[in-house]
Amino acid sequence: MSVTEKEFLTDEELAVTTAAKLGKDLKLASGHLGKDEGRFLVQQYYTVQENRIAAQHQARKLQEANKPYDLIKYVSSQMALIEFQIKNSLDIWTNNQKARISGLDLSFNSAGKLGKVELVSLIGYTYMNPISLNSNPQYTANFSDTSTNMLKYRFKHLAKADIEANYQKWSVGASLRYNSFMRNIDRVFEDDLDPSLTSEVYILPGLKAYRQQFNQGNLVFDARFAYTLKDQYRISFIVNNLLNAEVTSRPGDIQAPRNFIVQLQAKF
């Protein structure tokens, strides 16, 4: 039974509704993923990983505050399993594509007090070296940068940091997200589709010049302020993309500019 069929799951259903491991058939299918499927799974892997880290951080904060955290911990564990299964699927796919991905993942969490101010922080960094082992010129000719064997649509560096200060009923926090430049994409996105024509034909006109100009990666800052009223209501003011940076996660996908959110949370 899915959550769309029923608004809430019972404790008994929660006990048995868990993320399933890859079966034999799915592992076999992982070796024959198409490019679009592979790219989608890569994006989902990082999305799930980010949400898993956030859930772990939230569970730790609730535990330290002696508040219920079992459900958040459950969500975190399910995300960790899904993350692991997606990684397994991608490993099978990349191995089938004659590739090697090595790297390093570091994370640091802290919580403490500076006088009467409670400080909570989260820092994470991931280094990857995703390279293709396929040296066939017909294969590498599809790379936008043929001088490297780095796999397409991959980042070498990912970083995230978050710090929050709590004083009585006030809370202020800031976070940053960074990803390095996506060095390789499909060449077809940058090249003229039909050079024989007098007019130029591009899937995304101007993309090549844009990538040459913005080739230092993406760095985004967010900020938030909150006030707790009568321990029942929490009013938050959130600023996403504080410096209004121009950010693209992949070719043609420009992310939202600076935006403001007013949020009201209530406990009943």
N, C-alpha and C positions, 0 to 999 in steps of 0.2 A: 504494500500500500504506500503510495507516495503522499507527500505533504499537500500536493494539489488536490488530492481526493479527500483528504481529511485535514482540518486546520491544525490539530494537535495530535501528537503520537502519545500513546500511553507508555507507562514505564516498561510494560512487558514488550511492547513493540520496539521501544528503544533498545532493549536488551538484545534483540535478535536482528534489528535493522542496522547492519554494518556494511562498510565498503567491502566489496568482494575482491579477492585477489584475481590476477589474470589466469584464466584457464588455458588449457592447451591450445584450443582453437584461436583464442585471442592472441596468444603469443605467436602463433603461426601467422595470423593476419598482420601482426605488427611488422613483420619483415617485408610486407608488400604494401605499405602505406603509400599513397600518392603524395605529391609535393604539398598540395593544399592541406591534406590531413596532417602531415608532419608539421607544417608551420603552425597550424591551429593547436596541436598538442604542445608545441614548444611554448606558445603564448599561455596556454592553460597551466603548464607546469609552473611558470613564474607567478601567475596569479594565485594559484593554490598555495605555493610556498609563502608568498607574502601574507596571505590570509591566515595560514597556519602559524606563522611567527607572531602575528597580531593577536591571535586567539591564545597562544601560550603566554604572551605578555599580559593579557587581560586576566587570565586565570591566576597568574602569579600575584597580580595586584589584589584580586579579590581574596585570595588565600591569606595574604599578608594583612588584609583588613578584617580578617575573620568573618568574611561574608561567603554565602553559598557560591561555589564555583564548579560544581560537578558537571553541569551541562556544558559550560564553556570548555572544560577539560575534555569532555566527550567529543565536542565538535573539533577540538584541536587534534585529538587522536585519530579521528576519522579523516581529517585533512592530511595528516601525516601519512596515513596508509594510501590515500588516493595519490598524493605526491610521489610516493615510492613506486606505485604501480605505473604511473605515467612515465617516470624515469626509466623503469624497466622496459616499457614499451618503446621509448625513444632509443634506449641503448640497443635493443634488437634491431630497430629500424636503421640507426646510424651504422651499426656493424654490418648490416646487409648492404649499406651504401659505401662500404669500405672507408670508414671514418674513425677517428679516435678523439675522444673528449676527455681531457684531464683538467684538474682544477683544484680549488681550495675554497672551503666555506667556513667563515668565522663569524661568531656572534657573541655579544656581550650584553648582559642585563644587569642592572643594579637598582637598588632601592635603599634609601636612607634618609636621614634628617640633617639639616643644617639649621641648628637652633630650633625654631618652631615650624620651619618650612620643610615639608616632605618633598624629596626629589626622587624621580623615577626616570630611568633612561634605558634605551635599547639601541644597540649599534650592531649592524650586520654588514658583512662584506663577502662578495663572491668573486673569485677569479676563475675564468675558464679559458682553455686553449682548445677550441673545437676545430680540428683540422681534417681535411679530406685526404684519404690515402689513395684516391683514384687520380692517377696522373694522365689519364687519357685526354689528349688535347681537345677532343670533341666535347668532353664533359666540362673541362675547365673553361672552354670558350664561352660558356653561359654565365661565367662570373663577371660581375661589373668591374672587379679588380683582379685581373689575371696574374698580377705579380705576387699574389699570396694564395695559399691553399686553405685559408680560413673558410669554414662553412658559411653558407649564405644565411642571412637573417639571425645572426648570433651576436651577442655582446661579449666582450672579453672581461669587462669589469662592471659589477653592480654593487651599489652601496646604499645603505639606508640608516638613518639615525633619527631618534626621537627622544626628546627630553620634556618632562613635565614637572612643574612645581605647584604644590598645593599648600595653601595657607588658610586655615579656618574654612570659610565657605567659598574661597576664591581659588581658581585654578587657571594656570597659563601654560601653554605648551607650544613647541615648535618642532618641525620635522624637516628632513631633507631627503630627496631621492636622487640618485645619480645612476646613469648608465652611459657607458662609453659609446663611441661612434659605431654604428652598424656598418662595418667596412665592406661587406659583400652582400649584394642583392642580385636578382636576376637581371642580366644585361639588357633584356628586352625592354625593361622599364626606362632605360636611359638612352637607348639608341633609336635612331630614325627607323621606323618600320619599313619604309620603302624608299631607300636613297635614290632610286631611279626617277622618282617624281620631282618636278620642279619645286613643289611645296613640301614642307616637312610634315611628317605624320608621327606623333608621339602618343603613347598611352597616357603619360602624365607630362605635359609640356613644361619645360623648365626644371624638371626634377634633377637632372645631372648638375646643372649650375647651382641649384639649391644645396645639394649634398656637398659640393665642393666648397661652398661658403660656410655651411654649418656642419663642420666635421670634427667638433670637439666633444661631442656627446651632449647629454641633457642633464641639467641640474635644476631641480625644482624645490622651492621652499614653501612650506605651509605653516600657518599659525592658527592658534585657537585660544579663546578666552571663555571661561565658564564661571557661573555663580550658582551655588546650591541654595535653594530657598526652602526653609522648614524641613530639610532632609527628605522632602518628597518631590520637589521640582528642581530641575537643573536646566538653566538657560545657557546656551552656548552661542558664541559668535565665531564662525570659522572662515578663514581666508585661505582658499586654495590657490596655488601658483602665485604666491605673494609678490614676486618680482615681475610677474607677467611675462615669463620666458616663453619663447616660441618652441614648442616641443612636438616632435614626431616620434611615435613608437615604431613605425614602419613606413615605407614609401606611401605618400599620399594621405596618411592618417594623422592630421594635425590635431593635437589635444586641445582641450578647453583653455582659453585665456584666464586671467585672474577672475575669480568669482567669489561671491560672498554667500554664506549660508547662516541663517538664524535658526537655531534648533531648540525645541522644548521637549524635555524628557520628563515623564511623570511616573511615579510608582503608586500602585494601588494595592 
